[in-house]
């Protein structure tokens, strides 16, 4: 009897320390083999059946599945099950358009306008765009796609004087940066961008085809053309399960 508390304490310490037992490693390897045989978006068999097939307790299986969910190899959907995650798109922070970035990774870029409007800008946005208050701005909300899968929800604000005559219809399925250079001869030459963690709202989740509360990246960027004018202020929500950021660093 005195040994029971000691055994309980040892087992809890092993779990909390994050050490992986031989059985857990074996389950993980079996799961990785299974994931490799499935396509992104395909469901895993239910945990009860998998545990029986692997010959392990459901708790052991669930720990292995939890670890792969944390690594974004698997995705859990409330009430639906566990699915194979699509590989993440890696982006280096640079002044490239979404379309060019996706094409460089062998993905087909796309976009769909959710709405577009032209209006006189307020004080806060005029400060970001470095234009007088009440100047006209085109605001387009776009769903950005990679191989037809929603990747980001983007709010683009463009001063009308930078791209006279630009409409939301012009941006349907088109890169703003490419259009700006081809039609107005104003290539983007520099920009400032911030990145923050974000939790997807219910409205954003509906557009991005993911779950409310899912982790995401919030990008905010202002970009300039060659004559120094600010050409855009853009606010983008990128799905955390599809996106990864890489930053090159160098010694001083």
Secondary structure, DSSP 8 states (H G I E B T S, - for coil): -HHHHHHHHHHHHHHHTT---HHHHHHHHHHHHHHHHS-TT-B---HHHHHHHHTS-HHHHHHHHHHHHHTTSEEEETTTEEEE----EEEE-SS--HHHHHHHTT--EEEEEEEEEEEE--HHHHHHHTS-TT-EEEEEEEEEEETTEEEEEEEEEEETTTSTT--TGGGTTS-HHHHHHHHH---EEEEEEEEEEEE--HHHHHHHTS-TT-EEEEEEEEEEETTS-EEEEEEEEEETTTEEEE------
